[in-house]
Amino acid sequence: MQTPTFYSEVRSLTVYDPLAEFLGAAENGHIEYRYIDAVKLAGHSCPTVAAAYWMTLKGLANLYPDSLPQRGGIRVEFRQDQLSGVTGVIANVVAMLTGATHDTGFKGIGGRFDRRKLLYFSAGVAEEIRFTRADTGQAVDLAACLQIVPFAPETGELMQKCLDGSASPEEAAQFRENWQARVRALLLDHGDDPDVFPVRPVRQ
């Protein structure tokens, strides 16, 4: 599988999953996720997938500054409902990274490792997503202001040509390059830009 080279430059996320440790799936329960994992899950790379991956990294880094985030120990709340816009796409990526599900996840073993009732929609949160530590109650709100980092001006026209079949091979290649260039800019050039990815701790 060949992918754009910048994927390997995007910061990875390592979490501690007690279930993975318990069942011997990963040594010490440590699981590393990379952007390519989000791409494989979604089947494509776009600003939405990139934002979902990056907001999760930013949120967990804020909640766990001195330790690994605990997968399965994080409550996730979305302001929008699951059918609104791209919320469902974002939720799929977030669920993979955090282990949080509403009612379809792992039911647990002996009263431990339950992954249900950790993912909610249409929640009364201030931003797009709220992450909350189940153990401490510490929470953080996040958003992605993607409009600040636009596509190259000709991208829309090139996309339409690709959709209607009138694009030349050169135009199709330029469209793909423009598309991934914006993803790269979001993750590598603006990943720590607070105007693009605002992170707001929630006061207790």
Secondary structure as GFF3:
##gff-version 3
##sequence-region A 1 204
A	DSSP	three_ten_helix	5	9	.	.	.	ID=ss1
A	DSSP	beta_strand	13	16	.	.	.	ID=ss2
A	DSSP	alpha_helix	18	22	.	.	.	ID=ss3
A	DSSP	three_ten_helix	27	29	.	.	.	ID=ss4
A	DSSP	beta_strand	30	33	.	.	.	ID=ss5
A	DSSP	alpha_helix	35	42	.	.	.	ID=ss6
A	DSSP	alpha_helix	47	63	.	.	.	ID=ss7
A	DSSP	beta_strand	74	78	.	.	.	ID=ss8
A	DSSP	alpha_helix	87	98	.	.	.	ID=ss9
A	DSSP	beta_strand	119	120	.	.	.	ID=ss10
A	DSSP	beta_strand	129	133	.	.	.	ID=ss11
A	DSSP	beta_strand	139	142	.	.	.	ID=ss12
A	DSSP	three_ten_helix	146	148	.	.	.	ID=ss13
A	DSSP	alpha_helix	155	164	.	.	.	ID=ss14
A	DSSP	alpha_helix	169	184	.	.	.	ID=ss15
A	DSSP	pi_helix	185	189	.	.	.	ID=ss16
A	DSSP	beta_strand	199	202	.	.	.	ID=ss17
###
